[in-house]
Amino acid sequence: MAEKKMQLDPRDNDSMTDIRRRILESEEANLTLDTHTPSVWERVKLARHKDRPYTLDYVESLFTEFVEIHGDRRFGDDHAMIAGFAKFHDQPCVIIGHQKGRTTKQRQFRNFGQAKPEGYRKALRLMKFAEKFNRPIFTFIDTQGAYPGIDAEERGQAEAIAYNLREMARLRVPVIVTVIGEGGSGGALAIGVGDKILMLENSFYSVISPEGCASILWRDASFAEQAAQALKLTAQDLLAFGLIDKIVPEPKGGAHTDEGKMAEILDAALQEALQEISRLSDAERVERRYQKFRAMGEFEERHTQGVAGK
Amino acid sequence: MAWFRRKQNPQAPTPNEQRTVKTEGLFAKCDGCGQSLFIKELEDNLHVCPKCNHHNRISAVDRLHLIFDDEAWVEWDANLASNDPLNFFDKKSYAERLQAMQESTGLLDALITGEGQVGGYPTIICSIELAFVGGSIGSVVGEKISRAIERALDKRAALLIFSASGGMRMQEGVMSLMQMAKISAGLARLDEQGLPFISVLTDPTTGGVTASFAMLGDLNIAEPGAQIGFAGPRVIEQTIRQKLPEGFQRSEFLLEHGMLDAVVERKDLKKFIISALDFMLKKP
């Protein structure tokens, strides 16, 4: 009977729906990790865990006097992206971050943490605001990816992300990026160009979701675990590749098992990062940020001729 | 009736077999309307179908021939190749895929950089080869575009990028994602130095390419009918669970939504670029 139903609505049976279902399932997964170092796949599940602290949880535990600022002054206010100003140990700063929801209702309100162009434009607007008043910026990454929808495409999802990448590269104020959960591709990077890039121990950062990768390369999303292995997406991998600056340790069993402790550890890491980059002049900081990204990538130089012009 | 009779009494002096051999390589099918066309006719028309105006895909190197003055240029960084940093393996190893692609395209990776003149202006052109792992961007392409930007800065030359790509290269993981930031940071410098960057989007330009350099031109222009977008149509359809509107993510759709500066036919492209450079730069 169930099989028949699936055949009647082929969309229920296709790979993309399968991907969304799988990602949701992994958010609900039960994990007991007190006794061992998590595997890559367990880390993916931890990063997506529905009890894991989200951006607003850290806003509450690490900052004071938070004032949320809404809208991109172009189209609307995106609830999947939080922006505002606050104080970090008495210092005024701007906070930007993806926001997920926990209940079904919240998840819908936050659009599953998947921002649209207006979200990325709001984020950049607040970053320019920080720059004008010479305040540091903290960004928190936690998204499956930028929202794939007709409206998002019509309003220039690609352009919004691209523009953020270019403008963040030359912001004159300190930018500290922390991946707190899922670092989902371009939608993550769009608030991820900074002077210091930190990752929580059980977060991940990837060019594509393991499920998406598996459905393309293995032609079957159920190979997500293998894809996660192959993509080398853990904080430990990224540190080894020199793509991030620091891993922020989590309490045993993951960030959600002891939120107070997690906040304490992250607070110290953010303070240290801010102190370090605040010592530099604006020009030095921008130059170092450029060089940091310029150096990313690995290749080899061979001895061959190219395709020459006539 | 006459036609019917002729078929019964074939007039052709040669048997069917021989005729097939003779026509082989003379005809090609238009990807747009499916019409059979003389290859020669298609080539003379820059691979644009004379019947339906469909802009058939052309190779990265053909783009350079199309734009550079006297079809002459110096190629740069042709010796950069991926070293497979992730040691990536799905059903097949990435190393094997790379080797097969290198053999079939004669390129080491998915981009050609050429330096020459366009309308007399010193210009650097980067052109993505779609046939190489779907024109995807990994460390090599990221490095080559970064070097092209630095060369443009150094020589105060204009930069042109022809995009044709499925996005970032999964097999190089997050390292490929970071190429988006690396290239965009370079483009910020070009922008600050007042140097021109013209982005030409061709069929197809999607994913991280659109979401980085392809949308960061002083001018972003596209060929007619090109598929351009961030997310793939299938992904969108299955996220929102509706059919996509006709012509969604085509050049004309983006133009209508204010996301492109102009849609330019292939035959007019060089003229368009030169008039833009006339505006942007001092006469050489």
Interface residues (C-beta under 8 A of the other chain):
Chain A: R11 D14 S15 M16 T17 R20 A146 Y147 P148 G149 I150 A152 E153 E154 R155 G156 Q157 A158 E159 I161 A162 Y163 L165 R166 E167 A169 R170 G183 S185 G186 L189 A190 G192 V193 Y205 S206 V207 I208 C213 I216 L217 W218 Q226 A227 A230 L231 K232 L233 D237 L238 F241 L243 R289 Y290 F293 R294 M296 G297 E298 F299 E300 E301 R302 H303 T304 Q305 G306 V307 A308 G309 K310
Chain B: V61 L64 H65 F68 D70 E71 A72 W73 V74 E75 W76 A78 N79 L80 A81 S82 N83 P85 L86 F88 F89 D90 K91 G106 L107 L108 I112 G114 G116 G138 S139 V140 G142 E143 S146 M168 R169 M170 E172 G173 V174 M175 S176 L177 M178 Q179 M180 A181 K182 S184 A185 G186 L187 A188 R189 D191 E192 G207 G208 T210 A211 S212 F213 A214 M215 L216 G229 F230 A231 G232 R234 V235 I236 E237 Q238 T239 I240 R241 Q242 L244 P245 F248 Q249 H257 G258 M259
